[in-house]
Amino acid sequence: MARKRLIIEMGMGIDQHGQEPTVAASRAVRNAIAHNALPGVWEVAGLSHPNEMIVEVQIAVPYPEKVREEEVLAVLPFGQKTLTVESGGMIVQGRAIPELNDQNDEMLIAIAAVTVLIEN
């Protein structure tokens, strides 16, 4: 079966303290899906349940090897989910605050693209 894209959503997430790429990546996905509704999944594509959607997530973040993929995908409430993580995003010098468990001055910025597809 061929897949057709319905929507591509983009988002950005930041971990200002803690230097956790998973936190930044999860926030980027949450930002991408935060302000949408997908009535076309039912009204146009004819799906009977949102878990029939195919949801492909692409993340660019510093230290991609440290991303805990299950936690990032858990942000998505529905769908057949896949995640691709690559090196990217940005590191910005912030200010380490020991009480916030900072390891250094880095703030991590992640970007995400969330693509919803259907089988056709």
N, C-alpha and C positions, 0 to 999 in steps of 0.2 A: 504494500500500500504506500501511496505517496503521502508525504506530510505537507501541510500548508500552515504557514505562519498566520496567526491572528493578530498578534500584538507583540511589540518589543518595548519593554520598559527599562529605563536607565535610572541608576541611583548612585549616591555617594554616601559613604559612612566613614566616621572618624573614631579612633580610639585615642583620646588625648592623654590618658593616664593608664598605665599598665602595660603598654606595648604589646597588645594582643591582636595579631592579625585576624583571628577568628571574630573578635568583637567588631572590628572595623568592617569585615566582610559581611557579617550578619546585619549590621546597621545599613550597609549599602543595599542589600536585598530588601530589607524592610522599607527603606526609602523609595526603592523602585516600585514597590507594590502598594504603597501607603494610600494613594488617592485614586483608586480605580474601581470600576465595577465591570464585569465581563458578561453582560446579558447576551452578547453575540454567541457565546459558547452554547447557549440553549436555543436562542431565537434564530440564529443563522446557521451555526454548525450542527445543531440538532443533537448535541450530547445530552444524555439523561442524568449524568452525575459529574461534578467537577473533577473527580479523580480520573476521568477519562481524558482530561487534558494532558498534553505532554509539556513539561516545563523544563526548559534548558537554561541553566544559569551559568554565566561566565563572569568570573571575578578576576580583577587585576589588583594585586596587593603586595606590599613589601613582605618578604619572608613567606612566600606561598607554601613552602614545605611545612610550616607550623600551623596551617589552617586545619581545624577540626571539621571535616566536611559534613558530618551528621548534624552538627550544631547549626551550620549555615543553612542546610536544607530544611531544618526544622522550622525555620521562619515561614516557610511556605505552607499554607494550610491544606492545599489540595494538589493533586496532580501526580503524574509519573515523572519524578524529579531526577535530573542529572546535574552534576556540577563539574565545571572545568575551572581550575585555578591556575593563574599564571603570574609571573613576576611583573609588577607594575605598580600603579598607584603612586604614592608619594610619601616621603618622610620629611617632616618639617620639625625644626628644632623648637621645642617648647620649654617647659620648665619642670624638672623633676620635683615632685613633692612626696617625701617619704611616707606620709600618712595615707597616700593614695596608692601605695605599693608600686610606685614607679621604679623601674630598673635603670632608667637613663632619661635624657631630655627629649627623646623621640616621640612625636605624634604620628600615628600611622593613618594614612588615608587610602581607602579602597574605593574602587568603582565597580559597578555591576551592570550587567545587561541580563534581563530576564525575558526570555522568549517563550510565548505560549503558542503551541502548535496543536493541530488536530490531524488524525489519520483521515485520509480521503480516499 
